[in-house]
Amino acid sequence: MGSNLASVKKAQNVLVGGVNSPVRAFRHVQAPFVILAHGAGVSVQDPAGHTWIDFISGWGALILGHVHPVVLRTMRSALSRNWPLGLSSPYEVELARLMIEAVPTLQRVRFTVSGTEACMIAIRLARAATGRSKILVFQGAYHGHSDSLMAASTKGIPESLGDELLRLPYQDLQAAEQAIQQQADSIAAVIIEPVAANMGVIVPQIEFLQNLRRLTTAHGILLIFDEVVTGFRLGLGGAQERFGVLPDLTTFGKIIGGGLPIGAVGGSEQIMTLLAPEGNVFHGGTFAGHPLVMQTGMATLKELKRHPPYRRLERLGAQLEQGLLLQANRSGVPIQINRIGSMLTVFFSNRPVRNEEEVLLCNRVRFARWANVLREQGILIPPSPFEAIFLSAKHSESDIKKFIVASAHAFDAAGKA
Ligand SMILES: Cc1ncc(COP(=O)(O)O)c(C=O)c1O
């Protein structure tokens, strides 16, 4: 651990807070952060050789696990031939085709370099398509850190942008209905994570999504599904296929890049062709459609199609959920587990957790103890109560059992907090 503290200090001397994304600083669990040097399958290792079974899974990106051999082979061969080419390549066409084939509402796709950028462009498209400016978002959601979508929740963004954002409680249909009815003429889009993953996992009532679809259609508002997390995780067709609710625009990231930086926005030909060069909504990028990323993405989606892991992930997810519930019960610690397929969050609460307000009522000190004791026993989970535990196709029953066994001590420790 001493060597880790020295590495943390070294990082803090050159990077802000020692990290490049705040959650990696482990502030939510009040512990020195972990620095990882290697990953293979589900195993990750720090520079001193400590290993953990990883349940962060690249914040959901690594559905095939770390350094999957098929993706690695593709990456190796692409590395020797396809650095950024500066012009179009066949690979972006192929990755777009694979996505269009899998996801119900896609006719055209535009690649970006991050999920943030994809959501930013989706909003721009919606504003252009409707000639309106307001965006309805849900409290506790994260759609990347563009100014439009982060207004009023971080310093450094003009207040006027906050006026363009309506923030309502997740799953509060009455509030959404009222806002839409009162302000329909100025609302361009409703953007939603069809399963919330950034206040911990919250699986909405399907009727909520259906009603949002009904209301937005009735008022000429675009419905945007942010499937940066759920895309190719809840199934090849994402949340929209699973729930049968079809958005106007969809954003992607994470899995479609096979572990490399990516984002994408997609939708109908009619809306998407508002983008330049066909239309006058600008988006461009030096690295958009990077051939190396496109090929790792293609390899990943083809592998998911060839060997769909979803049923097995559902089974492993259910095993983990049941095992954790049993252990918490044995320790006398009330918890709620919100889970869909291979993504779940443990909330330290004795009441259901359905929106941000209820998330904030959960016991975060207990969460921190639980996460820290798990880590001491070789189980690495996201160091924040507002994130999802992700399974990958490489997790085995034995990995799940180890998590459950380790959680016995972890829940005991949490119970003392
Ligand atoms: C639902 C959702 N949307 C958008 C983003 C932003 O993606 P990126 O981190 O690639 O910018 C994230 C990132 O975690 C996310 O979870």
The ligand as an ORCA input file, in Angstrom:
! r2SCAN-3c Opt
* xyz 0 1
  C     -25.390      7.709    -19.944
  C     -24.113      8.412    -20.317
  N     -24.159      9.345    -21.272
  C     -23.046      9.986    -21.666
  C     -21.828      9.732    -21.093
  C     -20.614     10.452    -21.551
  O     -19.767      9.596    -22.271
  P     -18.200      9.889    -22.351
  O     -17.635      9.620    -20.998
  O     -17.712      8.949    -23.415
  O     -18.048     11.320    -22.753
  C     -21.748      8.767    -20.088
  C     -20.460      8.466    -19.448
  O     -20.335      7.723    -18.525
  C     -22.921      8.097    -19.684
  O     -22.901      7.171    -18.715
*
